[in-house]
Amino acid sequence: MSPDGGAATTVGPTDADWPALRGSLVAGVSPDQPAGALERLFRDAQTEREGGAPSLSLTVLRAGRPTDEPVAARIGFALDQARALGFLNAFVFELSQRVSVSPAFFEIARQLNDTGRPEDRLRLEALSDVFVGFDEPDQIIRGMQLGRTNTCLIEVRGDAGAKRGTGILIAPNLVLTTFHTFAGSGCLMSVPNPDGGPPGWKAAPGARANVTATFNHSRDFRYGAPSIRNGRKVPLAEDWLVSASGSDGMDPDHLDYAILRLEQAPPAFPRGFETARRGFPRTEADRARIHLFQHPEGAPLRVAAGSASRVVDELARIGHNANSLPGASGGACTDREFRVFAIHQGAVDDAPGGEQAFSAALGNSVNVAVPIHAILDHAGELPRGAVAASEALFVATPEGRRPLIGRAVTKDWIGDALRPEGKRILVVTGETGVGKSFTARILEAMLPDEDHEIRVLRENDRFHVMDPIALAGLLLRDEAAAAALPRHADSGMTVSQWARGPLMEAFSRAMRARLGRPPSAGGRPLWLVLDDLDKATIAETGGLRDFLYALYREAAQGDDDWLRVALLGFRGDFGALPSQGLEWEEVTEVAQPDIVHWLRTLDLALGHEDDAARRSGRNKLARMMMQLARSIPPGLSRIAHVAEFLGVSVLSYADIDGTGG
């Protein structure tokens, strides 16, 4: 503040200096910015300067300028206006923290702040490490929880003894780790490359039993002296090796990775790390902050903070200086938003020629990692269609995540419906308020969005009174494809014959074309959920009922496995439903054994010992929940209230983030 209490005037560049500095600043801002980003940053910087609502928006100031003006010209204009209005420093600071900029940009930012006055030196001190910036506490909490639940200890037993490494969950049932963890074990066999390049790899017969992945092997600090969570061991699938690239130091043709398929997704941890596919966090500036999740020497999970250098494209490697020990290989290198951009490979000097190859690019980096984009490009399209959690423990609701209690039949059906011979229709019945509609939430919790399409139609969508052509078009999401469907007037058939025959056949072909390959070949299945069937009466005329029953038959008996159907509150003609491929669940009010089972599953997923103390604690908490349930007036959903009570209680009981699952 100035002596009279007003805001101090920052000494900026002179008119003579400004054009050159302006040009360098514009050149230092990446033109690839989200729409509206410049307007938001301009507004926020002005708000900071004026201590209240901004007086002029960038949109107003730009009035009369061409709408198709190049991005560089827009950035230059915004810088000019910020300088004229007296908040250039604040605007430059916002740009440095929230969009992609070059290292040279930061140096200019320092010049703009270096006025020689003590109060401005204080501001310069605040910006002394612009590469680090600021962290959001909630983001750190979520990121650490993500790291804990999606990192696993890899143990490989083989001819050379036991080796340990670290793995990360990148899909519901896929783990990524380093290839060299398997070196000398005999678990992997090379396959000659007919083109003369690096060999391919396949799993050795019987090797599956020699590899284990243990999740949530960590330390528990809740009760004074830390104790060890032994974690949950998840076996590998029969066809467990998905993709691999051998290890040869920092040879760019050997990416040193292996992607392993688990027998089932780990309970309670339904998603896996988000991968920053494009690779490097925050621009290509040196010293971007990273976190390395690892099991050093097989120890309980640790995380080390450090900084990374730019990608060395010719080697397909990234240098970093986060602490690591043997066993850290395969650990996730995450950016400040906890997205995985690389996996840790090892120390630079462990690789032939490593120090010489990296000396110019890495500065003081001592460790090396393999970029995730290089791995995913090499691996190609990964298997799809896995269930996101073998036993989902939490479900997303508008109020946040809630425990998923009971509903064993539905959860089992979801997994079974993905098998070629599995049942593909689920009928859910029960009294009002027991949670039939909650089935859609269970599907969303257990099925990854990128691998499955879930369509939920409810009474207020008016699907039950639609013309069958309209319903088919709604599901196709393609006006042209819907317009090409055969009309009844052109069929020469009865409405029932047309709806069950030509219309259903054409719709099935169009839907298969839209979804792409069948799930058995890596495509996305459609999960159609028809809700409120105990309220919505299906129209008797117009062919809708016939079309729906033909749709059910297609799901149960069709040659392609593109469709699964859940009928919630169904009270129609049960005799008309397919006799094969049908599962049934009658939902009832929550019972104490359901709560105990949920708590036990959570304990096992978190690696707690199933001892007498834990069993006693589970029973006490379950009894308390049931007492609360009995206090809920009739007519209200008791299971929803119990889930809410339990969700609050379990935060301290299980030491988990209730928002993250």
FIMARDO-994343 format. One line per 4 residues: number of its first residue (from 1); their letters; for each residue x, y negated, z of C-alpha. Coordinates in steps of 0.5 Angstrom, whole numbers, plus 2048, in hexadecimal, padded with zeros to 3 digits. Example, Ala and Ser with C-alpha at 12.3 -4.5 7.8 and 13.67 -1.06 7.14 Angstrom:
BEGIN
1> AS> 819:809:810  81B:802:80E
END
This chain:
BEGIN
1> MSPD> 800:800:800  802:7F9:7FF  803:7F4:805  7FC:7F1:804
5> GGAA> 7F9:7F8:804  7F8:7F8:7FD  7FA:7FE:7F8  802:7FD:7F6
9> TTVG> 803:7FC:7EF  808:801:7EC  80D:7FE:7E8  80C:802:7E1
13> PTDA> 810:802:7DB  811:7FB:7D7  80E:7FA:7D1  815:7FB:7CD
17> DWPA> 816:802:7D0  80E:804:7D0  80E:806:7C8  814:80B:7C9
21> LRGS> 811:80E:7D0  80A:80E:7CD  80D:812:7C7  811:817:7CC
25> LVAG> 80B:818:7D0  806:81A:7CB  80B:81F:7C8  80C:822:7CE
29> VSPD> 804:824:7CF  802:82A:7CC  7FC:828:7C7  7F9:82F:7C8
33> QPAG> 7F5:82C:7CE  7ED:82E:7D0  7E8:82A:7CD  7E7:824:7D2
37> ALER> 7ED:825:7D6  7F0:81E:7D4  7E9:81A:7D7  7E9:81E:7DD
41> LFRD> 7F1:81D:7DF  7F0:815:7DD  7EA:815:7E1  7ED:818:7E7
45> AQTE> 7F3:814:7E7  7EF:80E:7E7  7EB:810:7ED  7F1:811:7F1
49> REGG> 7F4:80A:7EF  7ED:807:7F0  7EB:80B:7F6  7E4:80C:7F4
53> APSL> 7E0:80D:7ED  7E4:80B:7E7  7E2:805:7E4  7E4:807:7DC
57> SLTV> 7E3:80D:7D9  7E8:80F:7D4  7E2:811:7CF  7DF:80A:7D0
61> LRAG> 7E6:807:7CF  7E7:80B:7C8  7E0:808:7C5  7E1:807:7BE
65> RPTD> 7E7:80B:7BD  7E7:811:7B8  7E4:818:7BB  7E9:81C:7B8
69> EPVA> 7EF:818:7BA  7F5:81D:7BB  7F6:81F:7C2  7FD:81C:7C2
73> ARIG> 7FA:815:7C1  7F4:816:7C6  7FA:818:7CB  7FE:811:7C9
77> FALD> 7F7:80D:7CA  7F6:810:7D1  7FD:80E:7D3  7FC:807:7D0
81> QARA> 7F6:806:7D4  7F8:809:7DA  7FE:804:7DA  7FA:7FE:7D9
85> LGFL> 7F5:800:7DE  7FB:801:7E3  7FA:809:7E5  800:80B:7E0
89> NAFV> 804:80F:7E5  7FD:812:7E8  7FB:815:7E1  802:817:7DF
93> FELS> 802:81B:7E6  7FB:81E:7E4  7FE:820:7DD  804:823:7E0
97> QRVS> 800:828:7E5  7FA:82A:7E1  7FC:82B:7DA  802:82E:7D6
101> VSPA> 808:829:7D6  80F:829:7D4  815:828:7D9  817:822:7D5
105> FFEI> 810:81F:7D8  812:820:7DF  818:81C:7DE  814:817:7DB
109> ARQL> 80F:817:7E1  815:816:7E6  817:810:7E2  810:80D:7E2
113> NDTG> 810:80E:7EA  817:80C:7EB  816:804:7ED  81C:804:7F2
117> RPED> 817:802:7F7  816:806:7FE  80F:807:7FD  810:80A:7F6
121> RLRL> 815:80E:7F8  810:811:7FD  80C:813:7F7  812:815:7F3
125> EALS> 814:81A:7F9  80D:81D:7F8  80E:81E:7F1  815:821:7F2
129> DVFV> 813:828:7F0  80E:827:7EB  80F:82E:7E8  80C:831:7EF
133> GFDE> 806:82C:7EF  801:82E:7F4  7FD:834:7F6  7F6:835:7F8
137> PDQI> 7F5:839:7FF  7EF:83D:7FD  7F3:83F:7F6  7F9:842:7FA
141> IRGM> 7F4:846:7FF  7F0:849:7F9  7F7:84A:7F5  7FA:84E:7FB
145> QLGR> 7F4:852:7FC  7F4:853:7F5  7FC:855:7F5  7FA:85A:7FB
149> TNTC> 7F5:85E:7F8  7F7:85E:7F1  7FF:860:7F2  801:867:7F4
153> LIEV> 807:86C:7F6  809:870:7F0  80C:877:7F2  810:87B:7ED
157> RGDA> 812:882:7EF  817:886:7EA  81D:889:7E8  821:883:7EB
161> GAKR> 81D:883:7F2  818:87E:7F4  818:877:7F1  814:871:7F3
165> GTGI> 811:86B:7EF  80B:866:7EF  805:866:7EB  800:861:7E9
169> LIAP> 7F8:862:7E8  7F7:85F:7E1  7F0:862:7DF  7EC:866:7E4
173> NLVL> 7EF:86D:7E3  7F6:86B:7E0  7FC:869:7E3  802:866:7E0
177> TTFH> 809:867:7E3  811:868:7E0  813:86E:7DC  81A:86E:7E0
181> TFAG> 816:870:7E6  815:877:7E2  81C:878:7E0  81F:87E:7E2
185> SGCL> 819:881:7E4  817:885:7DE  810:883:7DF  810:87F:7D8
189> MSVP> 813:883:7D1  815:87F:7CB  812:87F:7C4  816:87E:7BE
193> NPDG> 814:878:7BA  814:87A:7B3  816:873:7B1  81C:873:7B5
197> GPPG> 81A:86E:7BA  81A:86F:7C2  816:876:7C3  80F:876:7C6
201> WKAA> 80E:87A:7CC  809:87F:7CF  808:882:7D6  80B:888:7D8
205> PGAR> 807:88F:7D9  805:88F:7E0  808:888:7E2  802:885:7E4
209> ANVT> 802:888:7EB  809:885:7EC  807:87E:7EB  802:87A:7F1
213> ATFN> 800:873:7F1  7FE:870:7F8  7FA:86A:7F9  7FA:865:7FF
217> HSRD> 800:868:802  801:862:806  802:85F:80D  7FC:85E:812
221> FRYG> 7FE:857:816  7F7:857:81A  7F8:85A:820  7FF:857:823
225> APSI> 805:85C:821  804:85D:81A  802:864:818  802:868:811
229> RNGR> 7FD:869:80C  7FE:870:809  7FA:86E:803  7F6:872:7FE
233> KVPL> 7F9:877:7F9  7F6:877:7F3  7F8:87D:7EE  7F9:87C:7E7
237> AEDW> 7F4:87F:7E1  7F6:885:7DD  7F8:881:7D7  7FB:87C:7DC
241> LVSA> 800:878:7D7  7FD:873:7D3  803:86F:7D0  80A:86F:7D1
245> SGSD> 811:86B:7CF  818:86E:7D1  81D:86A:7D5  823:868:7D2
249> GMDP> 826:862:7D6  823:85C:7D3  822:85E:7CC  81C:85B:7C9
253> DHLD> 81A:862:7C6  81A:865:7CC  815:861:7D1  815:866:7D7
257> YAIL> 80E:867:7D8  809:86D:7D9  802:86C:7DA  7FE:872:7DE
261> RLEQ> 7F7:874:7DE  7F4:876:7E5  7EF:87B:7E6  7EB:876:7E9
265> APPA> 7EB:86F:7EA  7ED:86D:7F2  7E7:86C:7F6  7E5:865:7F8
269> FPRG> 7EA:862:7F3  7E6:861:7ED  7E9:85D:7E8  7F1:85C:7E8
273> FETA> 7F6:857:7E7  7F4:851:7E2  7F9:851:7DD  7FC:84B:7DA
277> RRGF> 7FD:84E:7D3  800:848:7D0  806:849:7D5  809:843:7D8
281> PRTE> 806:840:7DE  805:838:7DD  809:836:7D7  810:838:7D5
285> ADRA> 813:834:7DB  819:837:7DF  817:838:7E6  810:83A:7E6
289> RIHL> 80D:83D:7EC  80C:844:7EC  80A:84A:7F1  80D:851:7F1
293> FQHP> 809:856:7F4  80D:85C:7F6  80E:862:7FA  816:861:7FB
297> EGAP> 819:868:7FD  812:86B:7FD  810:867:803  809:864:804
301> LRVA> 807:85E:800  80B:858:800  80B:852:7FB  811:84D:7FA
305> AGSA> 810:846:7F7  815:843:7F2  816:840:7EB  816:842:7E4
309> SRVV> 81A:840:7DE  817:83F:7D7  816:845:7D3  81C:848:7CF
313> DELA> 818:84A:7C9  81E:84E:7C5  81E:852:7CC  817:853:7CD
317> RIGH> 819:851:7D5  818:84C:7DA  81D:84A:7DF  81B:848:7E6
321> NANS> 81E:848:7ED  819:84B:7F2  81C:84F:7F7  81B:857:7F5
325> LPGA> 81E:85E:7F7  81E:864:7F4  817:867:7F4  815:860:7F2
329> SGGA> 815:862:7EA  80E:861:7E7  80C:85C:7EC  807:857:7EA
333> CTDR> 80A:850:7E8  804:84B:7E9  804:844:7E7  801:83F:7EC
337> EFRV> 7FA:841:7EA  7FC:848:7EC  7FB:84B:7E5  800:850:7E3
341> FAIH> 805:84D:7DD  80B:852:7DE  80D:859:7E2  813:859:7E6
345> QGAV> 819:85D:7E2  81F:85C:7E6  825:858:7E8  829:855:7E2
349> DDAP> 82F:858:7E3  82C:85F:7E3  82C:85E:7DB  831:85F:7D6
353> GGEQ> 833:858:7D4  82E:855:7D8  831:84F:7DB  834:84D:7D5
357> AFSA> 82E:84D:7D1  82A:849:7D7  82F:844:7D9  82D:83F:7D4
361> ALGN> 826:840:7D5  825:842:7DD  829:83D:7E1  829:840:7E8
365> SVNV> 824:846:7E6  827:84C:7E9  821:851:7E7  81D:853:7E1
369> AVPI> 816:854:7DF  812:857:7D9  80D:852:7D6  806:855:7D6
373> HAIL> 804:853:7CF  80A:857:7CD  808:85D:7D0  800:85C:7CE
377> DHAG> 802:85B:7C7  807:861:7C7  801:865:7CA  7FC:863:7C6
381> ELPR> 7F5:864:7C7  7F4:867:7CE  7EE:86C:7D0  7E8:869:7D2
385> GAVA> 7E1:86B:7D5  7E4:86D:7DC  7E0:86C:7E2  7E2:866:7E6
389> ASEA> 7E2:86A:7ED  7E1:871:7EF  7DD:86F:7F4  7DC:867:7F4
393> LFVA> 7DB:864:7FB  7D9:85D:7F9  7D4:85A:7F4  7D4:853:7F2
397> TPEG> 7CE:84F:7F4  7CC:848:7F3  7CE:847:7FA  7D5:84A:7FA
401> RRPL> 7D7:851:7FA  7D3:856:7FE  7D4:85D:801  7D1:863:7FC
405> IGRA> 7CE:867:801  7CB:86E:7FF  7C9:86F:7F8  7CD:875:7F7
409> VTKD> 7C9:878:7F1  7CA:872:7ED  7D1:871:7EE  7D2:878:7EC
413> WIGD> 7CE:878:7E6  7D2:872:7E3  7D8:876:7E3  7D4:87C:7E1
417> ALRP> 7D1:878:7DB  7D8:877:7D8  7D9:87E:7D7  7D8:881:7D0
421> EGKR> 7D3:886:7D4  7D0:881:7D9  7C9:87F:7DA  7C8:878:7D7
425> ILVV> 7C1:876:7DA  7C0:874:7E1  7B9:873:7E4  7B9:86F:7EB
429> TGET> 7B2:86F:7EF  7B1:86D:7F6  7AC:868:7FA  7AD:861:7F9
433> GVGK> 7B3:85D:7FC  7B7:863:7FD  7BC:861:7F7  7BA:864:7F1
437> SFTA> 7BC:85E:7ED  7C3:85E:7F1  7C5:864:7EC  7C7:85E:7E7
441> RILE> 7CC:85B:7EC  7CF:862:7ED  7D0:863:7E5  7D3:85C:7E5
445> AMLP> 7D8:85E:7EB  7DA:865:7E8  7DA:863:7E1  7E0:85F:7DE
449> DEDH> 7DD:859:7DA  7E2:85A:7D4  7E0:861:7D3  7D9:862:7D4
453> EIRV> 7D3:85D:7D2  7CD:85D:7D7  7C6:85A:7D5  7C1:859:7DB
457> LREN> 7BA:858:7D9  7B5:856:7DE  7AE:854:7DE  7AF:84D:7DD
461> DRFH> 7B3:84E:7D7  7AC:851:7D4  7AF:857:7D1  7A9:85B:7D3
465> VMDP> 7A4:857:7CE  7A9:856:7C8  7A9:859:7C1  7AE:85E:7C0
469> IALA> 7B1:85A:7BB  7B2:855:7C0  7B5:859:7C5  7B9:85C:7C0
473> GLLL> 7BC:856:7BE  7BD:853:7C5  7C1:859:7C6  7C5:859:7C0
477> RDEA> 7C7:851:7C1  7C7:851:7B9  7C2:84D:7B5  7C4:850:7AF
481> AAAA> 7C4:857:7B1  7BE:856:7B5  7BB:853:7AE  7BD:859:7AA
485> LPRH> 7B9:85E:7AF  7B3:862:7AB  7AC:85F:7AC  7A6:863:7AE
489> ADSG> 7A2:860:7A8  7A7:862:7A3  7A8:869:7A6  7A1:86D:7A4
493> MTVS> 7A1:870:7AB  79D:86F:7B2  7A0:86A:7B7  7A2:870:7BB
497> QWAR> 7A6:874:7B5  7A9:86D:7B3  7AC:86C:7BA  7AE:872:7BB
501> GPLM> 7B1:874:7B4  7B4:86F:7B0  7B4:869:7B5  7B8:86D:7BA
505> EAFS> 7BD:870:7B5  7BE:869:7B2  7BF:866:7B8  7C4:86B:7BB
509> RAMR> 7C8:86A:7B4  7C8:863:7B5  7CA:863:7BD  7D0:868:7BC
513> ARLG> 7D2:864:7B6  7D2:85E:7BB  7D5:862:7C1  7DB:864:7BC
517> RPPS> 7DE:86B:7BE  7DA:870:7C3  7DD:870:7CA  7E0:877:7C9
521> AGGR> 7E4:873:7C3  7E6:86D:7C8  7DF:869:7C6  7DB:865:7CB
525> PLWL> 7D4:869:7CD  7CE:865:7CE  7CB:866:7D5  7C3:864:7D5
529> VLDD> 7C0:862:7DB  7B8:861:7DB  7B6:85E:7E2  7B0:85D:7E5
533> LDKA> 7AC:863:7E2  7A8:864:7E8  7A5:85D:7E6  7A6:85C:7DE
537> TIAE> 7A1:860:7DB  7A3:862:7D4  79F:860:7CE  79B:866:7CC
541> TGGL> 79A:863:7C5  79F:861:7BF  7A4:866:7C0  7A8:864:7C6
545> RDFL> 7A7:86A:7CA  7A8:86F:7C5  7AF:86B:7C3  7B1:86B:7CA
549> YALY> 7B0:872:7CB  7B4:874:7C5  7B9:86F:7C8  7B9:874:7CE
553> REAA> 7BA:87A:7CA  7BF:877:7C6  7C3:876:7CC  7C2:87D:7CF
557> QGDD> 7C3:881:7C8  7C6:87C:7C3  7CD:87E:7C0  7D0:878:7C1
561> DWLR> 7D1:876:7C9  7D0:86F:7C8  7CA:86E:7CC  7C8:86F:7D4
565> VALL> 7C2:86D:7D7  7C0:86B:7DE  7B8:86B:7DF  7B7:867:7E6
569> GFRG> 7B0:868:7E9  7AE:86D:7E3  7A6:86F:7E4  7A5:871:7DD
573> DFGA> 7A4:878:7D9  7A9:87C:7DD  7A7:882:7D8  7A9:87E:7D2
577> LPSQ> 7B0:87C:7D5  7B6:881:7D2  7B6:887:7D6  7BE:887:7D5
581> GLEW> 7C3:882:7D7  7BF:87F:7DD  7C1:87D:7E4  7BC:87B:7E9
585> EEVT> 7BD:877:7F0  7B7:875:7F5  7BA:86F:7F9  7B8:86F:800
589> EVAQ> 7BA:86A:806  7C1:86A:808  7C3:86F:80E  7C8:870:813
593> PDIV> 7CC:875:80F  7CC:871:809  7D0:86B:80D  7D5:870:810
597> HWLR> 7D7:873:809  7D8:86C:807  7DC:86A:80C  7E0:871:80C
601> TLDL> 7E1:870:804  7E4:869:806  7E9:86C:80B  7EB:871:806
605> ALGH> 7EC:86C:801  7F0:867:805  7F5:86D:808  7F2:86D:80F
609> EDDA> 7F3:874:813  7EC:877:814  7ED:878:81B  7E9:878:821
613> ARRS> 7E9:871:822  7E7:86F:81B  7E1:874:81B  7DF:871:822
617> GRNK> 7DF:86A:81F  7DC:86C:819  7D6:86F:81D  7D5:869:821
621> LARM> 7D5:864:81C  7D0:868:818  7CB:869:81E  7CC:861:81F
625> MMQL> 7CA:860:817  7C4:865:818  7C2:861:81E  7C2:85B:81A
629> ARSI> 7BE:85E:814  7B9:860:819  7B8:859:81B  7B6:857:813
633> PPGL> 7AF:856:812  7AB:85B:80E  7AB:859:806  7B2:856:806
637> SRIA> 7B8:85A:803  7BB:85D:809  7C1:85F:805  7C2:859:803
641> HVAE> 7C3:856:80A  7C7:85B:80C  7CC:85A:807  7CC:853:808
645> FLGV> 7CD:855:810  7D2:85A:80E  7D6:855:809  7D7:850:80F
649> SVLS> 7D9:856:814  7DE:859:80F  7E3:853:80E  7E6:854:815
653> YADI> 7E4:85C:815  7E8:85E:80F  7ED:858:80E  7EA:856:807
657> DGTG> 7E8:850:803  7E1:851:802  7E1:84D:7FC  7E6:852:7F8
661> G> 7E3:859:7F9
END
